[in-house]
Amino acid sequence: MSRVPIPAATLILLRDAPDAPPDVLMVERAKAMAFAGGAMVFPGGRIDPGDHALAATIGAGADGPARIAAIRETIEEAGLAVGLRPAPSTAALAAMRARLHAGDAFAAILAEGGFTLDLDRLVPFARWLPDHPTMRIFDTLFFLARAPTAAVATVDATENVRLVWTRAATMLADADAGRATIIYPTRRTLERLALFGDHDAAVTQARAHPVRTITPFVETRDGAPFLCIPDDLGYPVTAEAMARAQRG
């Protein structure tokens, strides 16, 4: 199996709630998927050559292809458009999603529909690059964004089979009770998201912790192996017993 990391991007969509922590959008990957089959994840996927080409065309920054991929994949997987100007109508978004599923180029879809990208709507949150000896490796940039208020998220029924808005603490409780599966980076991310009372608080903390690549490492503690991450990146939990850790 190739050890070359696959570039990818993920979008964490937060929806503020009155007098309660924000909801986060998560999808359940189809069990047949080679990576994280059956797990609850945030919308996202690989950065493809078209994302790089579009980023170069519009003069986006170094992480422009990742931002574009996160936007594109969220349209494909959840039917939600973030960072598009103007905001597409329900019909236009459905047509855009259908064309993406058919393999049409995102750049052409945007140009023909008269849409431009507002990549600043996405806030860098993290970069995870696990080191698995026996499975494919993804080098994934995580972004935060405020969820659109008008559109309704819908499952794509191909790569994912279920879609939920849930509080971070609720998804953690579901995983602990065996009602959901989450892999190590997702668990650490949910624990971090559970700190925030709203979208703005998440953005403030994200900007206080510049993104640095996270590669979990094994450390022996009290005679047992733990899977660990650095303790200065904003995560409230930085170690988990290897016997419990779900790695994909």
N, C-alpha and C positions, 0 to 999 in steps of 0.2 A: 504493500500500500504506500502511495506517495506521502512523503513527509513535508511537501511544500504547502504552506498555509494557504487557504482559500480566502481571498478578501471578501468581506461581507459587511452588511450594515443592518442595524435594528433601530426601530422607532418606538420609543416609550410615549404613548399618548395618555395624557392626564386630563381628567374631566373633573373640575371642581364641584363640590357638593356643599350645600348650606349646612353649617355647623357640624361638619364631618370631614374626615380625611378624603382626599380625592380618589376617584375611581381610576383604574388603569385598565387599558385594553389588552386582553390576552387571547391567544388562539391555541387550540389543541392540534398538534401535528398529527397527521394520519399515521397509524401504527406501521404502515408499510414503508415510511420514509427511512432512508438509510441512517440519517443522523437524528437523534432525539425523537424517534418515533413514539407517538403517544404522549409526549410531554407538552406541558403548557409553556408557551413562549410568547415573546412580544413579536409583532409583525416584523418581517425582515427577510433578507436573503442575500445571495451573492451579488457582488458588484460586477456587472458585465461590461464588455467592450463599448457598448452603446452609451453607458453611463460616463465612461472616460471621454468618449468623443463629444458628448453633449457638454460636459464640464469644460472641455477645451474651447468649444465654440462660444460659450457664454462668458469665458474668462473666470470661472470659479476657482476658488483656492485649492490648496493641496487636498483637503478633505471633500472637495466638491463632488467627485464621483460617488463617495459614500453617502453624502446627503441626497443626491439624486436617486441612488439605489433605494434608500430608505423610503423616500416619497413614492417611488414607483412600486416597490413591493407592498407598501401599505394600501395602495389603490388595488393592486391585484388580490391581496389576501383578505382585505377587510372592506373594500369598497369605500374608503375614506380618502379624501384628497386634502393634504396639508401642504402649504407652501406654494399654491397655485394662484396666480392672479390673471383674470378675476376668478372668484370661486365658481367652479362649474355647477350648472344646474343638475338636478337629479338625473335627467335624461342624458345630459352630456357626460356625466361621470359614469353612468352605466355603459354608454357606448365606448368610452375610453377604456374602461376595465375589460370589456369584451375584446377590444382590439389588442390590448396587452396580452390577454390569454391566448389570442390567436397568433401571437408572435410579432406583431407590428412594432416598429421602432418607437420608443417613447418620444424621441425628438420630433419625429414626423407627426405624431398625434398632437403634440403640443402646438407645433407650428400651424397645422391645419385648423386647429380649434381656436387659434388666437390667444393661447395661454403663454404666460411667462412664469418663471420660477422665482420664488422669494425664499432663497436658501437660508436666510437669517432667521426664519421661523423655527429652525432646528437649533437646539443648544447642545453642544458636545457634553456628554455625560461620562463616558468610560470607553476603554478599549480593552477587550479581553482576547488573549491569545493562549489558550490552554496548550499543554504539551502532553498529548496522549500517545503512548507507544504503539497502540494497536488500532487506532481509528482515525478517520480524517480530521484534520485540524482546520478551524476557522479563525481568521484574524478579523475580529468583529468590532466595528465602531458603533457605540450606542449613542443615540441622540434623544433629547427630550423635546416634546412639543405639546402645546395646548390642543386638546381635541376640538374639531369643528363642532359648532353648536347646532347646526341645522341638519347635517347629514346623519343617516342611520347606518351603522356598521352591519355588514352581512357576511356570513361565512362563504368561502369560495368552494367548499365541498370537493376539493382536489388535494392540495397540499395540507389543508387544515379541515377539520371536521366539526369543530365547535368554536364558538366565539363568545367571550363573556367580558362584561365590565365588572370589575371586582376591586375591592380595596386590597392593598398589598398584604395587610395583616390577615385578611380573610383567606387569600390564596395560600399563604404560609400555613394557616390552620388546616386548610383542606389537604395540603400535602402531608402534614404531620399525621392527619387522620386516615391517610390512604385513599382519599377521594380524588387526588390529583397527583401527577408526577411532575417534578421540576428538577432540572439539572443544576449543578453547582453554581455556575455564573448567574442563573436566574434566581436562585435562592438568595445569594448575596445581594443581588440587585433589589429584590423585593424587600429584604430587610432594610436596605438603605432607603427605599421609597417610603417605607412605613414610618420614617422619621418625620415626614413632611405633612403639614396641615393643608397645603394647597400647592398649585402649580408654581406660583411665584417663589415659595420657600424652597422648592426643589431646584429651581433655576439659580437662586442665590447660593445654595450650597454647592451646586455644580460648578459655578464660576469661581468659587473659593478653593476648588481642588482641581487644578489643571490636569488634563487627561494624561495619564501615563500608562503604558501597556502593562496589563496585569497577566502574569503567567503564574498560576498557582504552583506551589512547591510543597514537598512533603517534609514534615519536621516531626521528630519524636518528642512526645510530651507525656510525662508520667509512664514511660514504657510503651506507649501506643502511638502509631503513626497518625498524624493529622494532616489534612490538606489545607494549606494556609495561603493567605494573600497579605500584601503589605498593610500596615496598620495606620497609614497616613493619607488614605485616599477617600475618606468619608464614609467608610463602611462600618457599621456598628459591630458586626460579627466578622472576624477575620480568620477563623479556624474551625474546622469541622472534622470529626473523627473519620478516617478513611473508610471504616466499616459502614458508615452511614452515607457517605457522599455519593451522589448520583452524578456520573461524569459524562453521560451522553450515550 
